[in-house]
Amino acid sequence: MYSGHNTQPPPPTVDVNTMAACAFSKNTGVASGAVGVLTYDLEQEKRCTDKMMAIMFSVPFDYNIFDNWLAVGIFDNNQQCDKELYNLMYDKNETTFKRVKAAGSSILAKWEPVEIRATMSSARSAIVEVEIYDMS
């Protein structure tokens, strides 16, 4: 989390055929939004893989200048979950992730054998939904 704080921490693992939730909020009294990145190691049939999924979100304070942004991607699991990863997913264009301006837009990303579907609302209290499918 690079701006704001989590009000409901993300679960450490998310099992197949389950749903999990977490919540983030901007800091009170500060002209900044809630932005960050979180990662999950990917498993296939209960076995660890060498890949991880990253979710980048940005919900700004000032909608006159900025928009909500969402990105999801698959990286090698030695990728650090840090501000550098956030900046990469917010600013750059690479084949390891996909990014959209959150205005009801959705992401459909495929990295064999994983398919990720994600969407984010454009509201100030944005909701992100991510679905992960094992296509093998």
C-alpha positions as a Markdown table, in Angstrom:
| # | Residue | x | y | z |
|---|---|---|---|---|
| 1 | Met | 0.0 | 0.0 | 0.0 |
| 2 | Tyr | 1.6 | 3.2 | -1.1 |
| 3 | Ser | -1.1 | 5.6 | -0.2 |
| 4 | Gly | -3.9 | 4.9 | 2.2 |
| 5 | His | -4.3 | 1.9 | 4.5 |
| 6 | Asn | -6.1 | -1.4 | 4.5 |
| 7 | Thr | -9.3 | -1.6 | 6.6 |
| 8 | Gln | -9.8 | -5.3 | 6.0 |
| 9 | Pro | -6.5 | -7.1 | 5.2 |
| 10 | Pro | -6.3 | -9.5 | 2.2 |
| 11 | Pro | -6.3 | -13.2 | 3.2 |
| 12 | Pro | -2.9 | -14.9 | 2.9 |
| 13 | Thr | -4.4 | -17.6 | 0.6 |
| 14 | Val | -7.4 | -18.0 | -1.6 |
| 15 | Asp | -8.5 | -21.5 | -2.4 |
| 16 | Val | -10.1 | -22.7 | -5.6 |
| 17 | Asn | -13.8 | -22.2 | -5.9 |
| 18 | Thr | -13.9 | -19.7 | -3.1 |
| 19 | Met | -14.3 | -15.9 | -2.8 |
| 20 | Ala | -12.2 | -13.6 | -0.6 |
| 21 | Ala | -12.4 | -9.9 | 0.2 |
| 22 | Cys | -10.2 | -7.1 | 1.4 |
| 23 | Ala | -10.7 | -3.4 | 1.8 |
| 24 | Phe | -8.5 | -0.3 | 1.4 |
| 25 | Ser | -9.2 | 3.3 | 2.3 |
| 26 | Lys | -7.6 | 6.7 | 1.9 |
| 27 | Asn | -6.0 | 8.3 | 4.9 |
| 28 | Thr | -8.2 | 10.9 | 6.6 |
| 29 | Gly | -7.1 | 14.5 | 6.3 |
| 30 | Val | -4.6 | 14.0 | 3.5 |
| 31 | Ala | -5.0 | 14.9 | -0.1 |
| 32 | Ser | -4.1 | 11.5 | -1.4 |
| 33 | Gly | -6.0 | 8.4 | -2.6 |
| 34 | Ala | -5.7 | 4.7 | -2.0 |
| 35 | Val | -3.2 | 3.0 | -4.2 |
| 36 | Gly | -1.2 | -0.2 | -4.0 |
| 37 | Val | -0.4 | -3.6 | -5.3 |
| 38 | Leu | -0.9 | -7.0 | -3.9 |
| 39 | Thr | 0.4 | -10.4 | -5.0 |
| 40 | Tyr | -0.5 | -14.1 | -4.6 |
| 41 | Asp | 1.6 | -17.1 | -5.5 |
| 42 | Leu | -0.1 | -19.3 | -8.0 |
| 43 | Glu | -0.6 | -23.0 | -7.3 |
| 44 | Gln | -1.7 | -25.7 | -9.8 |
| 45 | Glu | -3.4 | -28.8 | -8.3 |
| 46 | Lys | -2.1 | -27.9 | -4.9 |
| 47 | Arg | 1.5 | -27.7 | -6.2 |
| 48 | Cys | 3.5 | -24.5 | -6.1 |
| 49 | Thr | 4.4 | -22.9 | -9.4 |
| 50 | Asp | 7.1 | -20.4 | -10.3 |
| 51 | Lys | 4.5 | -17.8 | -11.0 |
| 52 | Met | 2.5 | -15.2 | -9.0 |
| 53 | Met | -0.5 | -13.0 | -9.8 |
| 54 | Ala | -0.3 | -9.2 | -9.1 |
| 55 | Ile | -3.2 | -6.8 | -8.7 |
| 56 | Met | -2.5 | -3.1 | -9.0 |
| 57 | Phe | -5.2 | -0.6 | -8.0 |
| 58 | Ser | -5.3 | 3.2 | -7.9 |
| 59 | Val | -8.2 | 5.2 | -6.5 |
| 60 | Pro | -7.2 | 8.9 | -6.5 |
| 61 | Phe | -8.1 | 11.7 | -4.2 |
| 62 | Asp | -8.6 | 14.3 | -7.1 |
| 63 | Tyr | -10.8 | 13.1 | -9.9 |
| 64 | Asn | -10.2 | 16.4 | -11.8 |
| 65 | Ile | -6.6 | 15.1 | -12.5 |
| 66 | Phe | -6.6 | 11.3 | -12.1 |
| 67 | Asp | -8.8 | 8.3 | -12.8 |
| 68 | Asn | -9.3 | 4.9 | -11.2 |
| 69 | Trp | -6.9 | 2.4 | -12.7 |
| 70 | Leu | -6.7 | -1.4 | -12.4 |
| 71 | Ala | -4.0 | -3.8 | -13.7 |
| 72 | Val | -3.5 | -7.6 | -13.3 |
| 73 | Gly | -0.6 | -9.7 | -14.4 |
| 74 | Ile | 1.4 | -12.9 | -14.0 |
| 75 | Phe | 5.0 | -12.5 | -13.0 |
| 76 | Asp | 7.8 | -14.9 | -11.9 |
| 77 | Asn | 7.4 | -15.5 | -8.2 |
| 78 | Asn | 10.8 | -13.8 | -7.4 |
| 79 | Gln | 9.2 | -10.5 | -8.4 |
| 80 | Gln | 9.1 | -8.2 | -5.3 |
| 81 | Cys | 5.7 | -6.8 | -4.2 |
| 82 | Asp | 6.9 | -3.2 | -3.8 |
| 83 | Lys | 6.6 | 0.3 | -5.1 |
| 84 | Glu | 8.7 | -0.6 | -8.1 |
| 85 | Leu | 6.1 | -3.2 | -9.1 |
| 86 | Tyr | 3.3 | -0.7 | -8.5 |
| 87 | Asn | 5.1 | 1.9 | -10.7 |
| 88 | Leu | 5.7 | -0.7 | -13.4 |
| 89 | Met | 2.0 | -1.7 | -13.5 |
| 90 | Tyr | 0.8 | 1.9 | -13.3 |
| 91 | Asp | 3.1 | 3.6 | -15.8 |
| 92 | Lys | 4.6 | 1.0 | -18.2 |
| 93 | Asn | 3.3 | -1.3 | -20.9 |
| 94 | Glu | 4.6 | -4.9 | -20.8 |
| 95 | Thr | 3.3 | -8.3 | -21.8 |
| 96 | Thr | 3.3 | -9.6 | -18.2 |
| 97 | Phe | 0.2 | -7.6 | -17.3 |
| 98 | Lys | -2.8 | -5.7 | -18.6 |
| 99 | Arg | -4.2 | -2.4 | -17.4 |
| 100 | Val | -7.5 | -0.5 | -17.9 |
| 101 | Lys | -8.9 | 2.8 | -16.8 |
| 102 | Ala | -11.7 | 1.7 | -14.4 |
| 103 | Ala | -15.0 | 2.9 | -15.9 |
| 104 | Gly | -16.9 | -0.4 | -15.9 |
| 105 | Ser | -14.1 | -1.8 | -18.2 |
| 106 | Ser | -12.9 | -5.3 | -17.6 |
| 107 | Ile | -9.7 | -7.1 | -18.2 |
| 108 | Leu | -9.5 | -10.6 | -19.7 |
| 109 | Ala | -5.9 | -11.8 | -19.6 |
| 110 | Lys | -4.5 | -15.2 | -20.5 |
| 111 | Trp | -1.1 | -16.5 | -19.5 |
| 112 | Glu | -1.1 | -20.3 | -20.1 |
| 113 | Pro | -2.6 | -22.0 | -18.2 |
| 114 | Val | -4.1 | -19.1 | -16.2 |
| 115 | Glu | -7.0 | -16.9 | -17.2 |
| 116 | Ile | -7.8 | -13.8 | -15.2 |
| 117 | Arg | -10.9 | -11.7 | -15.4 |
| 118 | Ala | -11.0 | -8.5 | -13.5 |
| 119 | Thr | -13.1 | -5.4 | -13.2 |
| 120 | Met | -13.1 | -2.2 | -11.1 |
| 121 | Ser | -15.8 | 0.4 | -10.6 |
| 122 | Ser | -15.1 | 4.1 | -11.3 |
| 123 | Ala | -16.6 | 5.1 | -7.9 |
| 124 | Arg | -14.7 | 6.9 | -5.2 |
| 125 | Ser | -15.4 | 3.8 | -3.1 |
| 126 | Ala | -14.2 | 1.5 | -5.9 |
| 127 | Ile | -14.9 | -2.2 | -5.9 |
| 128 | Val | -12.5 | -4.6 | -7.6 |
| 129 | Glu | -13.5 | -8.1 | -8.6 |
| 130 | Val | -11.0 | -10.7 | -9.8 |
| 131 | Glu | -11.7 | -14.2 | -11.0 |
| 132 | Ile | -8.9 | -16.7 | -11.7 |
| 133 | Tyr | -9.3 | -19.8 | -13.8 |
| 134 | Asp | -7.0 | -22.8 | -14.3 |
| 135 | Met | -7.4 | -23.6 | -18.0 |
| 136 | Ser | -5.2 | -26.7 | -18.0 |
